[in-house]
Amino acid sequence: MIEIRLDDEARQLPAGTTLAALLESLERPPASVATAINGSFIPRERRAATVLGAGDQVLLFKPIVGG
């Protein structure tokens, strides 16, 4: 198990958990949220390949759309 910070709350996850798996466990549709880890934006297409590590700071926020 590893501990991450999700929106500033501690959360325990199995080692090897991806960002996509975390969103799925939270029942968050992929298009409903934008994501950042340790202050770096993670695009939707990279979430499945992004493995979370101990101490990571994960932020979920509303995606910004417009032009």
MODELLER restraints for C-alpha pairs under 7 A, 6 or more apart:
rsr = mdl.restraints
at = mdl.atoms
rsr.add(forms.Gaussian(group=physical.xy_distance, feature=features.Distance(at['CA:1:A'], at['CA:12:A']), mean=6.36, stdev=0.5))
rsr.add(forms.Gaussian(group=physical.xy_distance, feature=features.Distance(at['CA:1:A'], at['CA:13:A']), mean=5.46, stdev=0.5))
rsr.add(forms.Gaussian(group=physical.xy_distance, feature=features.Distance(at['CA:1:A'], at['CA:14:A']), mean=4.38, stdev=0.5))
rsr.add(forms.Gaussian(group=physical.xy_distance, feature=features.Distance(at['CA:1:A'], at['CA:15:A']), mean=5.14, stdev=0.5))
rsr.add(forms.Gaussian(group=physical.xy_distance, feature=features.Distance(at['CA:2:A'], at['CA:12:A']), mean=5.64, stdev=0.5))
rsr.add(forms.Gaussian(group=physical.xy_distance, feature=features.Distance(at['CA:2:A'], at['CA:13:A']), mean=5.40, stdev=0.5))
rsr.add(forms.Gaussian(group=physical.xy_distance, feature=features.Distance(at['CA:2:A'], at['CA:14:A']), mean=6.11, stdev=0.5))
rsr.add(forms.Gaussian(group=physical.xy_distance, feature=features.Distance(at['CA:2:A'], at['CA:15:A']), mean=5.68, stdev=0.5))
rsr.add(forms.Gaussian(group=physical.xy_distance, feature=features.Distance(at['CA:2:A'], at['CA:53:A']), mean=6.96, stdev=0.5))
rsr.add(forms.Gaussian(group=physical.xy_distance, feature=features.Distance(at['CA:2:A'], at['CA:54:A']), mean=5.00, stdev=0.5))
rsr.add(forms.Gaussian(group=physical.xy_distance, feature=features.Distance(at['CA:3:A'], at['CA:10:A']), mean=6.53, stdev=0.5))
rsr.add(forms.Gaussian(group=physical.xy_distance, feature=features.Distance(at['CA:3:A'], at['CA:11:A']), mean=5.55, stdev=0.5))
rsr.add(forms.Gaussian(group=physical.xy_distance, feature=features.Distance(at['CA:3:A'], at['CA:12:A']), mean=4.57, stdev=0.5))
rsr.add(forms.Gaussian(group=physical.xy_distance, feature=features.Distance(at['CA:3:A'], at['CA:13:A']), mean=6.30, stdev=0.5))
rsr.add(forms.Gaussian(group=physical.xy_distance, feature=features.Distance(at['CA:3:A'], at['CA:54:A']), mean=5.27, stdev=0.5))
rsr.add(forms.Gaussian(group=physical.xy_distance, feature=features.Distance(at['CA:3:A'], at['CA:55:A']), mean=5.97, stdev=0.5))
rsr.add(forms.Gaussian(group=physical.xy_distance, feature=features.Distance(at['CA:4:A'], at['CA:10:A']), mean=5.80, stdev=0.5))
rsr.add(forms.Gaussian(group=physical.xy_distance, feature=features.Distance(at['CA:4:A'], at['CA:11:A']), mean=5.44, stdev=0.5))
rsr.add(forms.Gaussian(group=physical.xy_distance, feature=features.Distance(at['CA:4:A'], at['CA:12:A']), mean=6.53, stdev=0.5))
rsr.add(forms.Gaussian(group=physical.xy_distance, feature=features.Distance(at['CA:4:A'], at['CA:54:A']), mean=5.70, stdev=0.5))
rsr.add(forms.Gaussian(group=physical.xy_distance, feature=features.Distance(at['CA:4:A'], at['CA:55:A']), mean=4.83, stdev=0.5))
rsr.add(forms.Gaussian(group=physical.xy_distance, feature=features.Distance(at['CA:4:A'], at['CA:56:A']), mean=5.03, stdev=0.5))
rsr.add(forms.Gaussian(group=physical.xy_distance, feature=features.Distance(at['CA:4:A'], at['CA:57:A']), mean=6.12, stdev=0.5))
rsr.add(forms.Gaussian(group=physical.xy_distance, feature=features.Distance(at['CA:5:A'], at['CA:11:A']), mean=6.03, stdev=0.5))
rsr.add(forms.Gaussian(group=physical.xy_distance, feature=features.Distance(at['CA:5:A'], at['CA:55:A']), mean=6.76, stdev=0.5))
rsr.add(forms.Gaussian(group=physical.xy_distance, feature=features.Distance(at['CA:5:A'], at['CA:56:A']), mean=6.23, stdev=0.5))
rsr.add(forms.Gaussian(group=physical.xy_distance, feature=features.Distance(at['CA:5:A'], at['CA:57:A']), mean=4.77, stdev=0.5))
rsr.add(forms.Gaussian(group=physical.xy_distance, feature=features.Distance(at['CA:5:A'], at['CA:58:A']), mean=5.94, stdev=0.5))
rsr.add(forms.Gaussian(group=physical.xy_distance, feature=features.Distance(at['CA:6:A'], at['CA:57:A']), mean=6.23, stdev=0.5))
rsr.add(forms.Gaussian(group=physical.xy_distance, feature=features.Distance(at['CA:6:A'], at['CA:58:A']), mean=4.85, stdev=0.5))
rsr.add(forms.Gaussian(group=physical.xy_distance, feature=features.Distance(at['CA:6:A'], at['CA:59:A']), mean=6.06, stdev=0.5))
rsr.add(forms.Gaussian(group=physical.xy_distance, feature=features.Distance(at['CA:7:A'], at['CA:58:A']), mean=6.21, stdev=0.5))
rsr.add(forms.Gaussian(group=physical.xy_distance, feature=features.Distance(at['CA:7:A'], at['CA:59:A']), mean=5.05, stdev=0.5))
rsr.add(forms.Gaussian(group=physical.xy_distance, feature=features.Distance(at['CA:7:A'], at['CA:60:A']), mean=6.65, stdev=0.5))
rsr.add(forms.Gaussian(group=physical.xy_distance, feature=features.Distance(at['CA:16:A'], at['CA:51:A']), mean=5.83, stdev=0.5))
rsr.add(forms.Gaussian(group=physical.xy_distance, feature=features.Distance(at['CA:16:A'], at['CA:52:A']), mean=6.67, stdev=0.5))
rsr.add(forms.Gaussian(group=physical.xy_distance, feature=features.Distance(at['CA:17:A'], at['CA:51:A']), mean=5.70, stdev=0.5))
rsr.add(forms.Gaussian(group=physical.xy_distance, feature=features.Distance(at['CA:17:A'], at['CA:52:A']), mean=5.84, stdev=0.5))
rsr.add(forms.Gaussian(group=physical.xy_distance, feature=features.Distance(at['CA:18:A'], at['CA:47:A']), mean=6.81, stdev=0.5))
rsr.add(forms.Gaussian(group=physical.xy_distance, feature=features.Distance(at['CA:18:A'], at['CA:48:A']), mean=5.87, stdev=0.5))
rsr.add(forms.Gaussian(group=physical.xy_distance, feature=features.Distance(at['CA:18:A'], at['CA:49:A']), mean=6.65, stdev=0.5))
rsr.add(forms.Gaussian(group=physical.xy_distance, feature=features.Distance(at['CA:18:A'], at['CA:50:A']), mean=5.35, stdev=0.5))
rsr.add(forms.Gaussian(group=physical.xy_distance, feature=features.Distance(at['CA:18:A'], at['CA:51:A']), mean=4.19, stdev=0.5))
rsr.add(forms.Gaussian(group=physical.xy_distance, feature=features.Distance(at['CA:18:A'], at['CA:52:A']), mean=5.62, stdev=0.5))
rsr.add(forms.Gaussian(group=physical.xy_distance, feature=features.Distance(at['CA:19:A'], at['CA:47:A']), mean=5.07, stdev=0.5))
rsr.add(forms.Gaussian(group=physical.xy_distance, feature=features.Distance(at['CA:19:A'], at['CA:48:A']), mean=6.27, stdev=0.5))
rsr.add(forms.Gaussian(group=physical.xy_distance, feature=features.Distance(at['CA:19:A'], at['CA:50:A']), mean=5.76, stdev=0.5))
rsr.add(forms.Gaussian(group=physical.xy_distance, feature=features.Distance(at['CA:19:A'], at['CA:51:A']), mean=6.32, stdev=0.5))
rsr.add(forms.Gaussian(group=physical.xy_distance, feature=features.Distance(at['CA:19:A'], at['CA:52:A']), mean=6.44, stdev=0.5))
rsr.add(forms.Gaussian(group=physical.xy_distance, feature=features.Distance(at['CA:20:A'], at['CA:47:A']), mean=4.93, stdev=0.5))
rsr.add(forms.Gaussian(group=physical.xy_distance, feature=features.Distance(at['CA:20:A'], at['CA:48:A']), mean=4.87, stdev=0.5))
rsr.add(forms.Gaussian(group=physical.xy_distance, feature=features.Distance(at['CA:30:A'], at['CA:44:A']), mean=6.98, stdev=0.5))
rsr.add(forms.Gaussian(group=physical.xy_distance, feature=features.Distance(at['CA:32:A'], at['CA:62:A']), mean=6.90, stdev=0.5))
rsr.add(forms.Gaussian(group=physical.xy_distance, feature=features.Distance(at['CA:33:A'], at['CA:60:A']), mean=6.13, stdev=0.5))
rsr.add(forms.Gaussian(group=physical.xy_distance, feature=features.Distance(at['CA:33:A'], at['CA:61:A']), mean=5.57, stdev=0.5))
rsr.add(forms.Gaussian(group=physical.xy_distance, feature=features.Distance(at['CA:33:A'], at['CA:62:A']), mean=5.12, stdev=0.5))
rsr.add(forms.Gaussian(group=physical.xy_distance, feature=features.Distance(at['CA:33:A'], at['CA:63:A']), mean=5.67, stdev=0.5))
rsr.add(forms.Gaussian(group=physical.xy_distance, feature=features.Distance(at['CA:34:A'], at['CA:60:A']), mean=5.77, stdev=0.5))
rsr.add(forms.Gaussian(group=physical.xy_distance, feature=features.Distance(at['CA:34:A'], at['CA:61:A']), mean=5.22, stdev=0.5))
rsr.add(forms.Gaussian(group=physical.xy_distance, feature=features.Distance(at['CA:34:A'], at['CA:62:A']), mean=5.77, stdev=0.5))
rsr.add(forms.Gaussian(group=physical.xy_distance, feature=features.Distance(at['CA:34:A'], at['CA:63:A']), mean=4.91, stdev=0.5))
rsr.add(forms.Gaussian(group=physical.xy_distance, feature=features.Distance(at['CA:35:A'], at['CA:41:A']), mean=5.97, stdev=0.5))
rsr.add(forms.Gaussian(group=physical.xy_distance, feature=features.Distance(at['CA:35:A'], at['CA:42:A']), mean=5.55, stdev=0.5))
rsr.add(forms.Gaussian(group=physical.xy_distance, feature=features.Distance(at['CA:35:A'], at['CA:59:A']), mean=5.71, stdev=0.5))
rsr.add(forms.Gaussian(group=physical.xy_distance, feature=features.Distance(at['CA:35:A'], at['CA:60:A']), mean=4.87, stdev=0.5))
rsr.add(forms.Gaussian(group=physical.xy_distance, feature=features.Distance(at['CA:35:A'], at['CA:61:A']), mean=6.47, stdev=0.5))
rsr.add(forms.Gaussian(group=physical.xy_distance, feature=features.Distance(at['CA:36:A'], at['CA:42:A']), mean=5.26, stdev=0.5))
rsr.add(forms.Gaussian(group=physical.xy_distance, feature=features.Distance(at['CA:36:A'], at['CA:58:A']), mean=5.81, stdev=0.5))
rsr.add(forms.Gaussian(group=physical.xy_distance, feature=features.Distance(at['CA:36:A'], at['CA:59:A']), mean=5.15, stdev=0.5))
rsr.add(forms.Gaussian(group=physical.xy_distance, feature=features.Distance(at['CA:36:A'], at['CA:60:A']), mean=6.76, stdev=0.5))
rsr.add(forms.Gaussian(group=physical.xy_distance, feature=features.Distance(at['CA:37:A'], at['CA:56:A']), mean=6.50, stdev=0.5))
rsr.add(forms.Gaussian(group=physical.xy_distance, feature=features.Distance(at['CA:37:A'], at['CA:57:A']), mean=5.49, stdev=0.5))
rsr.add(forms.Gaussian(group=physical.xy_distance, feature=features.Distance(at['CA:37:A'], at['CA:58:A']), mean=4.62, stdev=0.5))
rsr.add(forms.Gaussian(group=physical.xy_distance, feature=features.Distance(at['CA:37:A'], at['CA:59:A']), mean=6.38, stdev=0.5))
rsr.add(forms.Gaussian(group=physical.xy_distance, feature=features.Distance(at['CA:38:A'], at['CA:56:A']), mean=6.08, stdev=0.5))
rsr.add(forms.Gaussian(group=physical.xy_distance, feature=features.Distance(at['CA:38:A'], at['CA:57:A']), mean=4.90, stdev=0.5))
rsr.add(forms.Gaussian(group=physical.xy_distance, feature=features.Distance(at['CA:38:A'], at['CA:58:A']), mean=6.49, stdev=0.5))
